Amino acid sequence: MNNHNSLVARRQDPLRPLYREDPTKALSYKEVRTLYTGATDAVHGRVLPTGFPEVAWDYGIDDKVGGFDDLPNPGHLLCAALAACLDSTVRMIADRLGVRIERLEVEVNGDADVRGCLAMSRSVRPGFRQMQCRLALELDPSVDPQVGAMLVQQAEKLCVTLDTLRNGTPIAVDFELTKYMYVL
């Protein structure tokens, strides 16, 4: 089943010896920044992924916390990151194995008790209480069911975003508060 003429194999195979020789070359740095959209709008914003000057993700805030629910909110972006990562991980592994996918759909959802976000109760945290992923995967009928099961297990094991969320990656938060003095 290995198809080393696959796009993924052609892209990954030259990288593996480089990373074995120098593991620091395997580090992948990601960065995004928000763009201040104005003092009069506290419920909308824009995220800019570094290195992609033509891309911007506009977001809004959930109406359950005082927004308008007129754009995807940060919770949607988190679910989208997980769905995109799972989807691409499944497709890359399938490509590497030479497995033809007939259909793939990844659905991610989560729920948060917004009382935590509104600081109504110290016992309610503001984050998602749970998240669920559902993968609808249909493979070519000629694919051995064991290969299909292995593909799904490997995708769950190798998905970067899923691993990040499941394993509580440490997050450092640094705030810089600048005071300005206005002279009239």
Secondary structure as GFF3:
##gff-version 3
##sequence-region A 1 184
A	DSSP	alpha_helix	7	12	.	.	.	ID=ss1
A	DSSP	alpha_helix	15	21	.	.	.	ID=ss2
A	DSSP	three_ten_helix	23	26	.	.	.	ID=ss3
A	DSSP	beta_strand	32	35	.	.	.	ID=ss4
A	DSSP	beta_strand	44	49	.	.	.	ID=ss5
A	DSSP	beta_strand	57	60	.	.	.	ID=ss6
A	DSSP	three_ten_helix	63	65	.	.	.	ID=ss7
A	DSSP	alpha_helix	74	97	.	.	.	ID=ss8
A	DSSP	beta_strand	101	112	.	.	.	ID=ss9
A	DSSP	beta_strand	128	139	.	.	.	ID=ss10
A	DSSP	alpha_helix	145	158	.	.	.	ID=ss11
A	DSSP	alpha_helix	160	166	.	.	.	ID=ss12
###
